[in-house]
Structure formats: structure tokens, C-alpha cells
Amino acid sequence: MNGGVYENQEKMSITIDADIFKAVEKAAASYNIAKSHLAQEAFRLWFKKRTEELMARGYVDMASEDREFIDTSYSLPSAGGMWLRQGPWP
């Protein structure tokens, strides 16, 4: 179909639990939308959530790396209670 609604779309077949199937059927009828639209939205939400989880994990990993850098770059002296840099500033 040139310029049609289905341009740049692919078909797929999936197997889902019966209870999920029934819920999808009910939601599609209640909101008067296609089941394929519900599936696309579910996939989009899953990808968004996964991306956010990976980003959050990345920030935690970066914070851990920063903490390791600080721990190796600074030491706590026995008196004075202040962090001192080990080695010269570049």
C-alpha cells in the first residue's frame, strides 16, 4: 500500500497467556482500539522502562566508579579530619 496506514509496519505472531489475551480483548473493545495498537503501546512502554532501568544502572555504576576514584585519590589523615589529595594536581 503506497502511503497507507500500514506503511513501514511488519506482522508478527505471538503466543500469550489466556488471561492476558482476555484482558487485551476486553481493553480493545472497551477503548475501541485495535489489539495491534495495544501491543505496540505495550512494547513501547517496555522499551522505555528498560531504557530507564539501564540508564539508572549506568548512573549507579558511574557513582561507584567515582567513589573508587575518590577513595584511591584521597586519604583521611589521622588528625584534622580533612581529605587530602595524594599526588600533584595535573
Legacy VTK file of the C-alpha trace (Angstrom):
# vtk DataFile Version 3.0
C-alpha trace
ASCII
DATASET POLYDATA
POINTS 90 float
0.000 0.000 0.000
1.581 3.244 -1.081
1.177 5.922 1.588
-1.233 3.742 3.522
-1.680 3.290 7.231
0.373 0.085 7.234
3.454 1.520 5.542
6.644 0.629 7.440
4.870 -1.938 9.582
5.565 -5.645 9.961
3.335 -8.511 11.031
4.168 -10.903 13.816
2.512 -13.753 15.623
2.855 -14.120 19.383
1.647 -16.576 21.978
0.355 -15.122 25.257
-1.338 -16.457 28.365
-5.107 -16.873 28.132
-5.761 -14.361 30.925
-3.683 -11.699 29.169
-5.453 -12.463 25.888
-8.847 -11.968 27.563
-7.699 -8.693 29.113
-6.433 -7.456 25.736
-9.724 -8.420 24.077
-11.679 -6.565 26.772
-9.460 -3.477 26.638
-9.597 -3.328 22.842
-13.390 -3.485 22.928
-13.723 -1.042 25.836
-11.455 1.590 24.293
-12.430 0.816 20.700
-8.823 0.334 19.567
-7.073 -2.412 17.656
-5.281 -5.156 19.561
-2.203 -4.425 17.457
-2.258 -0.853 18.771
-2.369 -2.149 22.354
0.553 -4.463 21.598
2.580 -1.616 20.080
1.950 0.558 23.122
2.920 -2.299 25.445
6.157 -2.837 23.538
6.918 0.900 23.555
6.350 1.082 27.301
8.533 -1.973 27.864
11.390 -0.469 25.805
11.041 2.876 27.611
11.105 1.200 31.030
14.082 -0.959 30.059
15.980 2.080 28.782
15.278 3.955 32.021
16.429 0.948 34.085
19.666 0.714 32.083
20.272 4.439 32.445
19.673 4.272 36.201
22.071 1.330 36.468
24.619 3.308 34.465
24.360 6.233 36.875
24.837 3.887 39.842
27.866 2.324 38.135
29.309 5.776 37.418
28.786 6.810 41.038
30.576 3.661 42.165
33.455 4.392 39.782
33.602 7.985 41.081
33.693 6.694 44.665
36.512 4.289 43.789
38.449 7.134 42.164
37.971 9.336 45.217
38.992 6.517 47.543
42.212 5.965 45.605
42.926 9.686 45.143
42.292 10.905 48.664
43.205 9.716 52.109
41.901 10.638 55.527
44.737 11.898 57.748
44.916 10.720 61.335
44.317 14.270 62.623
42.444 17.254 61.209
39.501 15.421 59.733
40.033 16.728 56.178
40.554 14.848 52.928
43.957 15.440 51.373
44.885 14.791 47.768
47.611 12.256 47.126
49.928 13.400 44.344
50.100 16.612 42.353
47.206 18.250 40.525
47.608 17.681 36.781
LINES 1 91
90 0 1 2 3 4 5 6 7 8 9 10 11 12 13 14 15 16 17 18 19 20 21 22 23 24 25 26 27 28 29 30 31 32 33 34 35 36 37 38 39 40 41 42 43 44 45 46 47 48 49 50 51 52 53 54 55 56 57 58 59 60 61 62 63 64 65 66 67 68 69 70 71 72 73 74 75 76 77 78 79 80 81 82 83 84 85 86 87 88 89
